[in-house]
Amino acid sequence: MLDQLIITIILGLIQGFAEWLPISSTAHLRVAEHFLGFSATPLFNVFLHVGTLGVVVFYFRHDIKVILTSLAHRDFHSEYGRFIPLIVVASIPTGIIGVLYDLYLGDPYQTILIIGVTFLFGAVLLFSSKFGKETKTQISYREAVVMGTAQGAASFPGLSRSGSTISAGLLQGVKREMVFKFSFLLSIPAIIGDLAVEAYHERGSFSQGVGVSSLDLLVGLVFTVLAGYLAIVLVKKLVLSKRFHYFAAYTFALGMALIILSLLGF
């Protein structure tokens, strides 16, 4: 019971931190499960994703409230009202790429070797974000589509949702404050979509696999929420202080390590 609970805490922390830090939660969970010899049940995975969704909704609750108020008044021209069509437009490529990945790639392409290679691509993207020139205070539809496409590409384990979208925004010259906010608000419909797809695929199988008790689910959820909130706070500080690209060193080193371990047969 203790071992199971410890693993639950570890996975909860990984999901919370890695979902919002630019290091890919899916990849870290797959790597952790591989080396811990643990296979999470569909129900446990859903609980972890619910935790990350709850964190971002709570952190941006005031922004979401204003956006919903703008939507109720059909106001699409104010600062927050403009987010509505931008999020809708950006979510289209995210959804298309996500569905195509799920249909034609998915689990067979989540090997340690492939994840390691993808981490290297993520490292290049993160490092390149430092060269973006902040010349735009607003996000256009074109920039929103590019960020949405980047978020869709994060379907590949090793590419981070926040890392991809924030880097895409910075490379297009959008102000850091705007990129940070839009990136996280854009993640909300994407996570809801991920949850819906996972729930659909795993319908009727939530009780299969390694047994997870109610305590495990609760502990995993709590640690995901706590770690996720701290991660968002940290990401904001790093983005605004122009140190977001520092994570490239970590993802590059991890990618190389996973490639080597995979080639050695681990």
Order of alpha helices (4+ residues) and beta strands (2+ residues): alpha-alpha-alpha-alpha-alpha-alpha-alpha-alpha-alpha-alpha-alpha
